[in-house]
Amino acid sequence: MAKGDPGVTSRGKRATSRSRRPGTGGSADPELVQLLTPDGDRVDSVTAPDGTEYRVDFTDEEYRGLYRDLVLVRKLDAEATALQRQGELGIWASLLGQEAAQVGSGRALRPQDMAFPTYREHGVLYCRGIDPIMPLGLFRGVDQGGWDPNEFKFNMYTIVIGAQTLHATGYAMGVNMDGRTGTDDGEAVIAYFGDGATSQGDVNEAFVWASVFNAPLVFFCQNNQYAISEPLERQTRIPLYQRSAGFGFPGVRVDGNDVLASYAVTRAALDNARHGQGPTLIEAYTYRMGAHTTTDDPTRYRIASEVEAWRAKDPIARMRAFLSKQQIVDEAYFAEVDEQAKQEALHLRERVLSMPDPQPLTLFDNVYAHGSPLIDTQREQLSAYLGSFEGSTH
């Protein structure tokens, strides 16, 4: 998988940051960092308005790996959505359309870096090597997620909107205090959130603290254009990445449907953070192709033509076009990846359906490390209540 650092690549043409903006019919947008156009054409490097140059230098195998990641993540996500529709999950938050932002940023993390997700970062979770069954246990209601955040350097899913940005800020401040910055092997932190979360007080407070304490933190905002049902124009009067200037740290907007640019921008921001240069806000400009969650009906607040315009910017289609144009793979490779994705999705389904239901009293097991008289009383009350049904014929 893509493990190389941003660097010079031999393919493509050189361009400035006046790349095409997704969903706008190809109009020039000097604010957007893009290394792979919607048609699959490669750009060697992009120079952002602040002078930062972004590029990637991947082997053919790493390019193939990125494509495989995108396809597998999408297929597993689609299977989870289907499971919820069939009553096997309580709810699901799909990442459909946001695969490039998540895979690109997820692969940009170094092993020592720590990630703080929302409830939608299934692609980042996959890139951190966590079994994709883990979040499905949470959404099925049989456990709390189950992975070890310290082992995988990936915190538990956070349901409260924006709360994880404060968790990440505190963690990053601790990294500074422990002296784990200032070198190539220093630690950096990344916090994921959506455009709607930028209206939350927690996120803005995190910006203040991260800036003042020069925390080694990347704020990664996946701007998928809708905060549940509220469009972006009801959230902000300026591009989201520009908000960072008011807090005293840099911001950059990247084409969130471009896996290469998402990687390059995130890797650069993380490396700046680990070397003691403080926080960065990345706005990954992308689109939520599906519902906010499976309880949502997006047809009530957006029109079909908008969705179709963004469908033309599909992150997987553009990566596939690039691989084909550069003759990095053949049709047999695409078929192989599709078959692997199909088999992994089937395996995931089988494992979800075989998950045992937890015993009700286990609800109390891990509330407090050393127990609590109140919890003990509640356990006894529930136990008595459940026991009242024993032998009942109703």
Secondary structure, 3 states (H helix, E strand, C coil): CCCCCCCCCCCCECCCCCEECCCCCCCEECCEECCECCCCCEECEEECCCCCEEECCCCHHHHHHHHHHHHHHHHHHHHHHHHHHCCCCCCCCCCCCCHHHHHHHHHHCCCCCEEECCCCCHHHHHHCCCCCHHHHHHHHCCCCCCCCHHHHCECCCCCCCCHHHHHHHHHHHHHHHCCCCCCCCCCCEEEEEECHHHHCHHHHHHHHHHHHCCCCEEEEEEECCEECCEEHHHCCCCCHHHHHHHHCCCEEEEECCCHHHHHHHHHHHHHHHHCCCCCEEEEEECCCCCCCCCCCCHHHCCCHHHHHHHHCCCHHHHHHHHHHHCCCCCHHHHHHHHHHHHHHHHHHHHHHHCCCCCCHHHHHCCCCCCCCHHHHHHHHHHHHHHHCCCCCCC
